Amino acid sequence: MHEWTYGYLLAKRTLLLAGILLVSCGALTAQSGDAPPPPGQMQGRGGGNPERQLQMLTERLSLTADQQTQVKALLADQRQKMQVLRESNSGAPPDRQQMEGIRNETDTKINALLNDDQKAKFAEWQKERNARMGRQQGPDQPPPPPQE
C-alpha cells in the first residue's frame, strides 16, 4: 500500500507542476502581445501610425530623404483628418466613402512625389492594400467577388 500512495502523490505533484507550467506559459504569452495604443491614437483600419507607414513605404519604394519628409507630412495630415472624421461622428462608425476619399487624396499626393519606378511599386502596393481591405469588410458589406 505504501507504493501506491507514493505513486499517487508523485502523479498528483506532476499534474500540479504541469498545471503551473501551463498557466505560466499562458501568462507569458499574454504579456508578450502588442500593448494597446495609448488613448488618442487611432485603432483599426485607417488609423495607421504615420511613422510605421513611412518606414514601410521607404523600404518598399526606396524613398529619398526629401521624399520621406514630404510623405511623412502627408501621412500625418491623413491621420489627423481621419481622427477628425471619427470624432465628428460621435460614436457612430465613420463614413467609409469619406475615409476612402481621404486615403485617395493622400495617395494622389504621394504619387505626385514619386519617380516612374516608384509609381509602379506604389500602384502595386495600393492594389495589395485594397485587396486586404476588401477581405476585412464587416458583415454589413458584401464580400469581394471571387477571383477567377
PEPE-V903097 format. One line per field, one symbol per residue. phi: phi as a letter, one per 20 degrees, with the letter a starting at -180 (. if undefined). psi: psi as a letter, one per 20 degrees, with the letter a starting at -180 (. if undefined). burial: 1 if it has 16 or more other ideal C-beta (glycine too) atoms within 10 Angstrom, else 0. A space follows every 50 residues. Layout:
phi->???
psi->???
burial->???
This chain:
phi->.fffffffffffffffffffffffffffffffffffffgnefcmfndgfg ffffffffffdlfffffgfffgffffffffffffffffeknfffffffff ffffffgfffgfeeeffffffffffffffffffffefffedfffffed
psi->hhhggghghghggghghhggggggggghghhirpqqqqqiqqraqikqph gggggghgghilqrgghggghggghggggggggggghijmhqqqphhggh ggghgggghghhiqrgghgghghgggggghgghhhjqrhiqqqqqqp.
burial->00000000000000000000000000000000000000000000110101 00110011001010001100110110011011101100000001000010 011001101100110001000100000000000000000000000000
